[in-house]
């Protein structure tokens, strides 16, 4: 069990290079897509070794799949007959569990899924998923906090999303792949993880056009076959390490990435005066002895600035010269981290879904708590830049999304160590 607390001795410029992990948010939907197979194997390469990946693997095992996973390679053998009731303890642990809903309805005609809870970044309903499945012919009932979906046969439909939801686009893309006829998804999400999923489905024999644009067309097929799929690099993990280089005024290179996936961040860093070098498959920041200026950021669906980088860019802008404004337009409450930022001396004023940041020249270490995955990463960035010692607690959120975090940061020169859990965190207090 990984420790829940990290001690950071800040103030040291990071330098060196690290390799990006496989993308968590690409691997999770591709794993769920394996349920569309009947008595066949899906093989995935470059799967990151993360808690969320193991949660999804255990969910698929519960449904009947056999899974082997080591050194980035995962094989998923899907039986002829699947269970279609999902276990509450696994589903409540990870919202992405909702990605098995569409495949189960398409494959088994039934599914029971406990409604995933909200989390620190918002209420996170799945109404878009349910409305779209209903349009395709699924009967959806909510009973005792669970979604009961059933159908005697789905039919192709024209789906329009009020918001380009990543998860809803993924759920319907997978469902449509096995639904006879042509399904069109309008106002679809355009994230690279959607494109990776579409490539995986196409490798399995699906007929898909338009992924990565706002309109995706799927011609359903009767059966899908075995395939080997490589997961794309994790653009959010990669961007987090780049900002570690910026915030510590160091020189950091992230290798094995697709630079265009990081463009929203790298173009903002350029505007802020942080020098960025881009090569075919790596991106570097060279900030030794430099300062950067405040900028204005609005988080948007891809290709806009990613909401999953909002806490991390906020951390860097707290140490910029001048004022910055961030508007969070994707989630309804993604500012839980601001309180802990202020404990370290950051100057942030929340006005609804907008924050105004006044850059300061120095922040001080403190004991802080991660409220969610990306907030935890952002607090680590602040700790790396702060004078003195920072203890980041509730690291369980961070282990969900950052593979080999301690090794990677240490290789860049960070002075960090894991602390034994306190008695109460270890549940040993009297
Ligand atoms: C995916 O979540 C990612 N998770 C999130 O990353 C990411 O923040 C998010 O997309 C936005 O980019 C995975 O891919 C596993 P959405 P998802 O559906 O699919 C509202 C991380 O850090 N909405 O695009 O849940 C929703 O409340 C995680 O790795 C509805 O109202 O995001 C939110 O405000 C955090 N009804 C907005 O849409 C719905 O049915 C975007 O949500 C679905 C969504």
Boltz pocket constraint, residues with backbone or C-beta under 6 A from the ligand:
constraints:
  - pocket:
      binder: B
      contacts: [[A, 24], [A, 25], [A, 28], [A, 95], [A, 96], [A, 122], [A, 123], [A, 124], [A, 125], [A, 126], [A, 127], [A, 128], [A, 129], [A, 130], [A, 163], [A, 164], [A, 165], [A, 166], [A, 167], [A, 168], [A, 307], [A, 308], [A, 330], [A, 331], [A, 332], [A, 373], [A, 374], [A, 401]]
      max_distance: 6.0
